[in-house]
Amino acid sequence: MEITRPRPFFGPGGNSKSFYDEGFKHSEEAPAWVKARGLDAYEYQCGNGVTGTDATFRKIGDRAREAGISLSLHAPYFISLSGTDPETRLKSLGYIEKSRNAALAMGADTIVIHTGSAGKISREEALALAADTLSRALDALGDLPVRYGLETMGKKNQLGTLDEVIALCKADPRLVPVVDFGHLNARECGNAFRSADDYRRVFDKIGEGLDDARARYLHCHFSKIEFTDAGEKRHLTFSDTVYGPDYEPFMEAIAKDSLCPRVISESAGTMAEDALTMKTFLEGLSKR
């Protein structure tokens, strides 16, 4: 499923603290709430499992279409593409299918999937196991209008460097990279993104390794992330002045190359606010 959009889209991953502070309770209310804040994307979170009903998912999708909000869905965190236990990996196939069904019900075009661990085996072995799991999943899921997004990960013992994600995505056009810039920065202990050119190199590498469409219309996550020598520790907000990465050079890269990513903020509780900060900054660049 090829995605094209005429401009970058911005939105929250899940519901901000302010969503609940303002008296809202249900995610089916989120699309209108997101639109009212000047945003145009929303990532529904199933990190702890796909627990909603088809009726609820359809209602979220209906509300999103009414509001002009692009939808994606984050699959459960406990999916293990590279698990060495065959039973665990087979369970992951079921979790992916359940996520796909929820995405279809709500009209989400992209499912975000964690790539797995490489802690007790070599990275080559982990990559081979993940590739096998994905092959089995795609064979079972069929050719339906959903993209399966493989996320770059923040801990060094996890599978999910940019090169590893690109390698996995080469197997099938339904597989797309989901670049979490905060994760990549945490893996490099804060040294990954210093300038707009550092961000541009990510898009260039995806374009060279896969194709222009998967680079230009990248689905990505962005937040500041605290890290240790082992990589990611916890997500922060844009108010943090110690950890990065900074969003300004990222927006400069988007503007300079006329890129059209969907940028999902995963800040800690201020997802919508920080998504709007990025969108507003980018709009300011276009007026210069």
N, C-alpha and C positions, 0 to 999 in steps of 0.2 A: 504494500500500500504506500504510494508516494504522497508525501505531504508537501503542499506549497502554500505559502502565505505571502502577502505583499509587503509585510513589515514585521518587525519583532513583536512578539506577544509577551506579556508579563503577568505573573500571578503567584498566589501562595500555594505551598504544599500543605494542605490541611487548613484548619481554621485557626486564625490568630486569636490571641487572648482577648483582643478587643471585640471580636465577634460575639463571644460569650458575655463579656462585660456589658455589651449593648442589649443583652436580653435574648439573643438568638440561641437556639438549642440544637437545631437539626441541620445536617449538611444539605438537605434539599433547599434550605434557605440561602445557602452560600453563593450560588451563582448571581443572584440579584444583589447580594451584599457586595460581592467582588466588583460587579459592574458599577455600583454606586460610588466606588472608590476610584474609578477611572482605570480599572484593570480589565484584562481580556482573556485570562487563562486561569485554570484551577486544576490542581492535582488532588484527586480523591485518595485518601490514605487507607490502605488495607494492610499496613505493616504488621499488625498483630493478628491478621486473619481476615478472610472475606466473610463477613458476618451479616451483611445487609440482605434484604430480600430483593428479588427481581423487580417488584413493584416500586420499592424505594429507589433502586438504581434507575428505573425508567423515569421516575419523577425528577430525579436530579438531572437526567439528560434533557427532559422536556424544559425544565427551568433554565438550563444552560443554553439551549437553542433559542429560547425566548430572549435571553439576555445577550446573546452573541458571544458566549464564553466558550473557548476551546478547552476540551477535557482530556486529561490523562489519568492514569490510575497507577498507584504504587502497589506492587504485589507484596505478599508477606515477606518479612525479613528472614523468616526461617527456611526459605527455599535454599537448597544447597545443590547447585549445579555440579560442583566438584567433590561432593561427598564420597568417601571411600566405601561407605556401607551401601550396598546395592538397594536395600529396602528403603533407606532414607532418600536416595536419589529417585526411586520410583514414586515415593510420596510427593516429591517436588513436582513431578509431572502432573499430578492431580491438583496441586496448588496453582500451577500455571494455568491449567484448564479452567479452574474455578475463577481465576482472575480474568481470563479471556471472556468468560461468559458474563461476568459483571461489567466488563468494559463494553461488550456488545450491547448489553441492556441499556447502558447510559449513553452510548454513542461516543465513548472515549476512543481516540485513535491510537494511543500509545500506552503500553504497559511497561512499567519500569521494574526491572528484575535485578537483584543482587547476584553477582557472579560466583561467589563462594569463597572458600578458604584454601590456602596453600600452606597451612602451618605445619603439617606433619608429613607432607610429601613434597616432591620437587615441583617447581612451577610448571615444568613440562608435563608432568603427570596430571596435575590439577587442570591444566588447559585441555588435555586430551579427554579427561572425564567430563568437563563442562561441555566440550564440543559434542560428545556422545549424548549427553542429556538433552542438549538443545536439538540435536538431530531427531531423537525419539519424540520430543515434544512437538516439533514442527510436523513430523509425519502424522501424528495423532490429531493435531489441531486443524489441519487443512488450510486452504487458501481463503481466509476470511479477512475482512477489512480492518485488521489490527496490526500495528507494528510492535515487535517485541524489543524493548530497549534494554540494553545491557549497560549497567552503571559502573563507572569508574569508582573504586573504593578507596577509603581513607587510611586503613591500617596496612602496614607493610606486610603483614602475614596473610593478607587477603589477596585472592585473585582479583585483578581489576586495575592494572595499569592501563594507560591509554593504548599502548601497543598490544596488550593482551585482549582488550575489548575489540580493537580493530581486527585482530586476527580471528576472533570468534565471529564477528559480523560478516567476514568475507564468505562464509558458508552459504548465506541465503539473503536475498534482498529484503526479506521481512525482518531481519535483524538489524537494529540501528544502535549506534552508540548513544548513551546518555552520559554526557560529561558533567561530573560534579566538580566544579573548579575548586571548591573548598577542600574536597577530598584529595585532589591532586596536589594542592598546596601543602596539605598536612603530611602527605607521604614524603614530600621534599623538605619538611621542617621549615616551611615558610619561604622557601627560595624559588618557587615555581613561577610566580607571576609578579614581575617588577614593572613591566611596561606593556603598552598596547601590543607591541610585537610579540611578546611572550604569549599573549592570548591568540593572536593571529596564527601563530605556529600550530596551535591545536587544530584550528580549522583547516589549515594547509595540510597537516598530516592526515586528517580524515579524508579530505578531498583526494589526496594522492593514494591513500591506502584503500579507499572504498570508491566513492564517486562524489561529484560536486553537490548533488541533491542532499545526500546525507550530511554533508558539511554545512552547506548554506542554510538548511532548515533544521539545524541541530536542535534536539530537545536537551535542555541542560538544567542543572541545579546550581544555585549560587548561595553561599552564606560564608560568613567568617567562622573559622573553626579553630579552637584551641587544640594544640598538639603536644605530644611528647616525642621522645626518640623513636617510639614505636608507631608514630603516626597519629591519626585522629583521636582526640579525647572527648570533646563535646562541642556542639554547635553554640554559637554566640549570636549577638545582634550587631547591627551596624554601629551601635554606640560604642562598641569596643575599640580601643585605640592601640592594643598590644598585638593582636593577631590579625592576620589577613585571610584571604587576599582582598585587595581594594577593588571596588567595583568600577571606579572611574576609568582606568585604562581599558577595562573590558568593554565599557560602553564606547570608548574611543575607537576600539578595534571594530566593533559592530558598525559604527558610523562610517569609518574610513573605507571599509570593504563592502558596504551596503548589504550586510548579512541579515538574515531573517530568522534568528533562532526563537524558540519558545523558552523563556527564562523563568524557572520556578524557584522562588525564594524558599529556603528551608531554614531561615533564621529561627532562633529559639523564642517563639511566642510572638514575634513581630513580622511574620512572613508577609502579610499584605502590605504593611507599612514600608518594609524594606524593598519589596517589589516595586511599589510606587516610587520610591526614591530613585531606583535605577531607571524606571521609565521616564520620570521627569527630567533626570539628568541627560538622558539620551535625546529627548525632545529639545532640550536647551542647546545641545550640540548642533542639531540640524538647523537651528535659527541663526547660527553664527555666520 
